[in-house]
């Protein structure tokens, strides 16, 4: 939707995906963006995995959270991307994935510890705030970003307004089952939106989407979502280098980004996988510059 209505971003991983759209509410989890009001920013993403996953991740912020740019071209000059930083090798011990609420939450929390260790040096190096996101696995989450997306709309989501990653347990278990790589891929994508929020990219992209015509707004949404895929991939590579994850685990997690349908808000299946692979292939944050990429690479 365009204008002052809520905007949602959805990203997909899996054999079936719901459509994604977006505005001042953003999503990775995984696909689309909607605008609620000029003061709200958000991103939403939807992932599918070993089993069809209908999920989304929101990133909502306020206009006061200004970034150092407000157009796609300027966002490519964001200090996260120029000159680019290597994500630190994450030395942490990932817990095995369990199916009870306590076990699943413990797995996610250990994942967040690992994500924090990987991303903190990058954020400090570029002078950005270091804030660990909160986590909720509530089956009926209540975020400060507006109406909570349904299971058909979102698997997981990030809300910038309350700095929380929402991973509803029942949704994820129905969709991802006991696939630890898929669960961690969703978490890493959502954390990618958190990094976008802390660096001002999320609010900048939402402002730009708000001012754009529908076709341009959709492309901006895809640039936002595909970048979160890449940032998630950078973490997976960092965790492999630090010995926290095996090469096979990372390969399976990366492949889950391509287990999806094409989406006008999250990108084609090929591009969703390609940007995730850019991240897992190593390199620096400059590798995740979707903002200066050709349109064909963010279709």
N, C-alpha and C positions, 0 to 999 in steps of 0.2 A: 504494500500500500504506500501511497505517497501522501505527503502533507503532514498534518498534525496527529494522525492516527498512530496507534502503537505500531512499531515495526519489529519484526522478528527475523533472525537469521538462523537457518537450519543447515547442518552439515550431516552427511550420511556415511555410514559404514555398514554394509550388510546387504542382504538380498532384497530388501524392500526399504523404501525411504518415504517419508512424507515430504510434501512440498515445503520449501522454506521461503520466508519473506522477511523483511526487516525494516526497522526504524528505531528511534532513540532507545530501543531495547536491543541488546546484541547477544548472539549466541556462539560451541564445540562441542561443547560439547562438541553441534555440527551443521547448520545450514541457513540463514536468512536474517533479516533485520527490520524492525518496525520503529516508527517514531511515536512516542506517547505524547510528549510535549517538548517544547524547545529546551526545557531544562533537564530532560531525561535522555540518557544515552544507553543503548543496550545492544548486545550481540547474542544470537542464539544459534546453537548447532545441534545437529542430530546425527547419531551414529548407528550403524548397523554392524553386526559382527557375525560370529559363527552361526547365529540364528538372526532372523530379521530384527533389527533394532530401530525402533522409532524413538529417537531421542534428540534433545536439543540442549544447547547451552546458551544462557543469556549473559550479556555483559551490559549492565546499565550504569550510567554515570550521570553527572550533572554538567551543565554547560560551564559551571565555574571551574571544572577540572580541565582547564584549557591545556592543549598540547602545544608543541612548538610549531605546529603546522595545521592547516585545515583543508588541504587539497591532496589528491593522490600524489602529485608530483612532489609537493613539499613533504609529505609523509616519508617519502624515500630518503629525505635528508635527516630524519629523526636520528638522534644520537644512538639509538639501539642498533641502527643499520649502518651508520657511517662513523668510523671506518669499518666497523664490525668487530665483534668480540667472540672469542672461543668460549663455549659453555664449559665450566669446570668439570673435570672428571668426578663423578659423584661416587664417593665411597660410603656406601650404606648397605645395610642388610635388609633386603626385602623379605617380608614374611610370606609364608605360603597362603594361597587364597582359600578361605573357608566360606561356607555358605550361610552360617548364622549371622545375625545382625552384628554381634560383637566381633566376630572374625572378619567380616567384610569391612567394617569400620577400621579395624586395626590394620588391615592391608592398605586401605586408602591413606590412613594417617602416616604409615611408614613411607608410602609413596610420596606424600607431601613433604616429609622430612628430606627425602632424597631430592625432590624437586627444588626445595628451598636451598639445599647445599649447592646444587648445580647453578641456580640462577642468581643467588646473592652476590657472588663476585662480579657478575656482569652488571647488575643494577648499581652496585657501589662504584664501579669503575666509570660509569657514565653519569654519576651524580643523581640517580633516581632513588626514590624512597624504597626501603626494603620492608615490606609488610607481608607476613605470611597470611594466606587466605584462610578463612574459616571453612569448615566442612559440615555438611548436613547430609545424612542418609535417610531422612524422614520420608516415609512413603507419601505423605501429603504435605509437601514443603510449602512454606509461606515466606516468600522472599519480599524484599522491599522494592522490587523492581516492577511491581504491578501484578496483573493476573498471572498466576502460575500456569505454564503450558501443560496441556494434557499429555498423557502418555503417547498418543498418536502424534503429537507435535514435538515432543522432546524426550530424549532418554535422560539427559543430564543437562545442567545449565550453570552458567556463572552470572552472578549479579554483582555488578561493580558498586552499586549503591551500598550494599552491606558487605562487600568484599568476601563473598561466600561462594564456594563451589557446591552445587547441589547434585548429589548422586543418589536419587531415590532407589532404595534397595530392591524393592520388588520389581521395578521397571528393569533395572540392570540385570537382575538374576533371570528374568524371563527372556531377555534379549541376548545377553552375553553368556549366560550359563556359568560354567566353571572355568572359562578361558581367562586366565590371569593376564596374558598379553593384551587381550581386548579390553579388559577393565582398565589396565594401566594406560593404554592408548587413549581412552576416553578421558581419563584423569589428566594426562599430559596435555591433551588438546585444550581442556578447560583451563588448565594452568597457563597455557599459551595466551588465552584471553586475559588472564590476570596480569601477565607481563605486558600485554598491550595496554591495559588500563593504567598500570603504574608508569608507563613511559609516555602516556598521552596519545598513543595511536588510536585507542578505542574511541575516545571522545572526538578526536579529529575526524575519524572516518564517519562517525554518526552525524556530525555537523555537516560534512560534505554530502552525505546521503540525503539529508533533510532538504538541502538546497537543489538537489539534482532531479532531472526528469527520471521516469521509471527505469528506462533501459540503463542509464548511467548509474542510477542507485543500485541496481542489481549487480552491476560490475564491481562497484565499490564493496558491496556485501561479499562478493566472491573473493575479492582481494583480501578482505579481512579474515574470512574463514580459511582460505588456503594458507595464509600466513600462520594461522594458529596450528594448522597441520604441520607446517614446517618447524615451528618452534617446538611442538611436541616431539617431532623427530629428532631435533637437536638434543633434547633431554635424553631420549632413548639411547642415542649414541654416547652421550656423556656417561650414562649409567653403565653402558657396556665397557667403556674405557676404564671406569673406576672399579670394575669387577662386580658390580651389583647385579648385572643382567648378563645372560649368555648371548652369544651371537644368534642362536636359534630363537630365543625369546624375542629379541629385538626384530628379527626378520618377520616373525609371526605378527608382532604388534604393528609393524609398518604395513604389512600386507592387509591388515584389517581396514586401513584407511581406503583401500581400493575395493573393499567388499561392500559396494553401495551402488545406488543408481545415480545417474547424472542429475544435477539440480541447477536451476537458474540462479539460485542464491548461494550455493556452495561449490558449484563448478562441476565439470564433467568427471566421470569416474576416473578417466585417465589423468586429469590434472589433480584430482584429490590425492591420488596415489603418488603422482610425480613430485608434488611439493612435500609430502611426508618423506619421500625417499631422499629429497634434497637434504632434509634435516638429518636423517639417519646416515647419510653418506659422509657426515662430518663437515668440517669447515667452520665458518663463523656465522654470526647472526646476519651478516650481509647476504648470506645465501638465501635468506628468507625475505628478501626485498620483493614482495609481490607488487609493490606500488609503482615500480618503474618497469615491470615486466610488460611484454607485448600482450595485447588483448587476447590473442590466440592461446596464450599460456595461462590465462585465467578464465577461459570459457567454462 
